[in-house]
Amino acid sequence: MLTHRFALHVSDRRLFLLVELGGLGGRMVIAFVGVALGLAYAPVHEGAFIATVLVLLILSMSVEARTVIRRMDAGTLRR
């Protein structure tokens, strides 16, 4: 959410998209650390755990990117 607010103050559309996608990448790193900790300290089936986290991460990123693109196209993306 912080990167989204920062991106709204950028005047260039390319830079806006770069900041938005950078925020998505940052969340991927945080998710990776969470997966590593979960696998290290919890007795879970590794394959199922990793697959579930990846699917949820990809779905959430897709929904967020689609929402931003729709708002940009509609002109409702405000500062």
JOFENUR-V391000 format. One record per backbone hydrogen bond with DSSP energy under -1.0 kcal/mol. CO is the residue of the C=O (numbers start at 1). NH is the residue of the N-H. If there is no record, write none. Layout:
{{CO & NH} {CO & NH}}
This chain:
{{1 & 5} {2 & 6} {3 & 7} {4 & 8} {6 & 9} {7 & 10} {12 & 16} {13 & 17} {14 & 18} {15 & 19} {16 & 20} {17 & 21} {18 & 22} {19 & 23} {20 & 24} {21 & 25} {22 & 26} {23 & 27} {24 & 28} {25 & 29} {26 & 30} {27 & 31} {28 & 32} {29 & 33} {30 & 34} {31 & 35} {32 & 36} {33 & 37} {34 & 38} {35 & 39} {36 & 40} {37 & 41} {38 & 42} {42 & 44} {45 & 49} {46 & 50} {47 & 51} {48 & 52} {49 & 53} {50 & 54} {51 & 55} {52 & 56} {53 & 57} {54 & 58} {55 & 59} {56 & 60} {57 & 61} {58 & 62} {59 & 63} {60 & 64} {61 & 65} {62 & 66} {63 & 67} {64 & 68} {65 & 69} {66 & 70} {67 & 71} {68 & 72} {69 & 73} {70 & 74} {71 & 76}}
